[in-house]
């Protein structure tokens, strides 16, 4: 019999995330992740929240330049 991987809760979360979120993977040089994490901690943010805020700021500036 095939063994199912993960708990039911994990599978449910994975299914929800797949249906509702896109994932973007990017690569940074060694040590850059730590710099990002340190900056995020200083602002009381998670790494993900810090990166999303940075992207939103850049997108806003790009839009302002177009207008």
N, C-alpha and C positions, 0 to 999 in steps of 0.2 A: 504494500500500500504506500502511495506517495505521501510524504510528510509535508504538510503545509508550512510555509515559512511565516514567521511572525504571528503575533496575537491577532485576534479579531479586531481589536481597537486600532492596532497599527495598520492593518489592511484597510480599515475604514478611513483612517486619516490619509493614507496614501491615495486612495480612490478619490477622496474629496479634493486633495491638493492637485491631483492630475486633472480634475475637471475644472478647477477654479483658478489655477495659477500657471504661469509660464515660468520656466527656470532658465536663467542665463548664467552660463559658466564663463569665467574669465580667468586669466593667468597673470600673476604678478611675479616680479623678481623676488628671490629669496630675501626675507627680511621685511618686505613691504607689507605682508599680512600683519605682522606685529605692529608696524607703524599705524596701520589702519585701526587695529584693535585698540591701541593706546589712545588714539584720538577719539574713538567712539566712547571709550570708558570715561575720558575726561568730560565728555558731553552727556554722559548718562544714557548712552544709546547702545543698542546691540550693533554688531558689525553690519548686519543686513540693513537696519534702520539708517545707520550712518551712510552707507553706500547709496541707498535709495534717496536720501535727502540730497546727497551730492549730485546725483543724476538729475533730480527734479530742479535743483538750482541751475545746473548747466542747460537743461532744456528751456527753462524760463528765460535765461539770458539769450539763448539762441533765438527764441521767439521774439523777444524785444528787439533784437537786431534786425529781424525781418520786417517788423512793423514800421 
